[in-house]
């Protein structure tokens, strides 16, 4: 986990900001995964920091949503 934190800091993944008045910070948690070699031995341990976005309330913490996906008609023309 220490290596993951160092990599996030080294890559400039985030910047610390002041929380605007009346807003809540989104909580986060670590998700762990073990990668295995074909013979079953442990290859490496991985950790990922994820935001708990499900704690946000529409109209309070956000107003608009957007998903970058292709429309079905566009995919059909390809």
Helices and strands as residue ranges (DSSP letters): H 2-10, E 28-36, E 42-51, G 53-55, H 72-77
